[in-house]
Amino acid sequence: MGKGKNKAHEPKNGRPQRGANGHSSRQNHRRMEMKYENSDKVKFPVKLAMWDFDHCDPKRCSGKKLERLGLIKSLRVGQKFQGIVVSPNGKGVVCPDDLEVVEQHGASVVECSWARLEEVPFNKIGGKHERLLPYLVAANQVNYGRPWRLNCVEALAACFAIVGRMDWASELLSHFSWGMGFLELNKELLEIYQQCTDADSVKRAEEEWLQKLEKETQERKSQAKEEDIWMMGNINRRGGGWQSDESESGGSSGESESEGDKQCVEYDSLGNAICIDSINSRKSLSEESEDEENDLEENKEPVSYDSLGNLI
Ligand SMILES: C[S@@+](CC[C@H](N)C(=O)[O-])C[C@H]1O[C@@H](n2cnc3c(N)ncnc32)[C@H](O)[C@@H]1O
């Protein structure tokens, strides 16, 4: 059972839920907080906060992990936050000019599921400085390679990195095995954003980056097309060759395919013979699994996305 302050539903019997040790989840929450308060856990240099809607699996949730580490504070619906609120409801994007607000008041996120954003009462949370993040790619195990959809720790780290506090970004991410990968994956882009000033300049930099990605994608596509055409030519030659080979050798060797089998054969880009039927069944399988991945918010397999967030 999650312990977010903003969980939507009440326990079925109306009584508070009890943990395995017989204490209410509220008592356990407090005990957990005290455990971290009393230990000499790292104190983060600025305030970190989140509205937690308990949508996610606590074992995979980066916000919950930060909470367990005593690094982030949970906010209630109705509470506002003075610092930067990194949120899907943001209007402008995080920019280096936000440094002062971050250093004075910290940063916060909305811990919820991407699939359930419509359940989040954005009008009752947030603050004066609500921000989107510009294009960056997730490195976490759940959404690896996916642009824009960062998890909570990545979102906070991205905010710190863009305003120039790489030290805070690294410190936060260091608690996650994959964490430093986020800074490596986005190194070039983060450096570009860091050189901007206001939100407009970050948006321009983002736009240029996306155009560059789009151009590279188009180039790759036309290169692949050219290679395909080259291979097709090869196939045609070989297709014609079957008959002449046969006629040259004086007929069937006994190993050549029947007419029906010939229709079944295609060649891949390396010239290997493959069966169309198997391609078709693989295609429909991959289409199905793509659908499944789209349905699953937390797909485990690393996948790639193009500049517009489409699955490649
Ligand atoms: C939707 S939650 C998902 C959290 C995930 N379950 C986890 O384990 O951290 C991620 C939160 O990070 C922030 N975030 C991530 N990417 C963002 C972006 N591109 N723009 C604005 N906020 C973003 C938002 O606060 C968002 O609600």
The ligand as an SDF file (V2000), in Angstrom:
LIG
                    3D

 27 29  0  0  0  0  0  0  0  0999 V2000
    4.5230   11.7390  -14.2210 C   0  0  0  0  0  0  0  0  0  0  0  0
    5.6470   11.5440  -12.9130 S   0  0  0  0  0  0  0  0  0  0  0  0
    6.2060    9.8980  -13.1000 C   0  0  0  0  0  0  0  0  0  0  0  0
    7.0340    9.5410  -11.9160 C   0  0  0  0  0  0  0  0  0  0  0  0
    7.6170    8.1580  -11.9560 C   0  0  0  0  0  0  0  0  0  0  0  0
    6.6400    7.2020  -11.6140 N   0  0  0  0  0  0  0  0  0  0  0  0
    8.8200    8.0470  -11.0280 C   0  0  0  0  0  0  0  0  0  0  0  0
    9.1590    6.9340  -10.6470 O   0  0  0  0  0  0  0  0  0  0  0  0
    9.4500    9.0350  -10.7130 O   0  0  0  0  0  0  0  0  0  0  0  0
    7.0780   12.4770  -13.3780 C   0  0  0  0  0  0  0  0  0  0  0  0
    7.0380   13.9030  -12.9240 C   0  0  0  0  0  0  0  0  0  0  0  0
    8.2980   14.5120  -13.2390 O   0  0  0  0  0  0  0  0  0  0  0  0
    8.1010   15.8140  -13.7680 C   0  0  0  0  0  0  0  0  0  0  0  0
    8.3910   15.7800  -15.2090 N   0  0  0  0  0  0  0  0  0  0  0  0
    8.9800   14.7920  -15.8980 C   0  0  0  0  0  0  0  0  0  0  0  0
    9.1730   15.1220  -17.1840 N   0  0  0  0  0  0  0  0  0  0  0  0
    8.6800   16.3720  -17.3350 C   0  0  0  0  0  0  0  0  0  0  0  0
    8.6020   17.2870  -18.4300 C   0  0  0  0  0  0  0  0  0  0  0  0
    9.0610   16.9840  -19.6330 N   0  0  0  0  0  0  0  0  0  0  0  0
    8.0540   18.4930  -18.2020 N   0  0  0  0  0  0  0  0  0  0  0  0
    7.5800   18.8220  -16.9870 C   0  0  0  0  0  0  0  0  0  0  0  0
    7.6180   18.0000  -15.9080 N   0  0  0  0  0  0  0  0  0  0  0  0
    8.1810   16.7970  -16.0740 C   0  0  0  0  0  0  0  0  0  0  0  0
    6.6310   16.1230  -13.5090 C   0  0  0  0  0  0  0  0  0  0  0  0
    6.5040   16.6360  -12.2060 O   0  0  0  0  0  0  0  0  0  0  0  0
    5.9970   14.7630  -13.6110 C   0  0  0  0  0  0  0  0  0  0  0  0
    4.7470   14.7220  -12.9980 O   0  0  0  0  0  0  0  0  0  0  0  0
  1  2  1  0
  2  3  1  0
  2 10  1  0
  3  4  1  0
  4  5  1  0
  5  6  1  0
  5  7  1  0
  7  8  2  0
  7  9  1  0
 10 11  1  0
 11 12  1  0
 11 26  1  0
 12 13  1  0
 13 14  1  0
 13 24  1  0
 14 15  1  0
 14 23  1  0
 15 16  2  0
 16 17  1  0
 17 18  1  0
 17 23  2  0
 18 19  1  0
 18 20  2  0
 20 21  1  0
 21 22  2  0
 22 23  1  0
 24 25  1  0
 24 26  1  0
 26 27  1  0
M  CHG  2   2   1   9  -1
M  END
$$$$
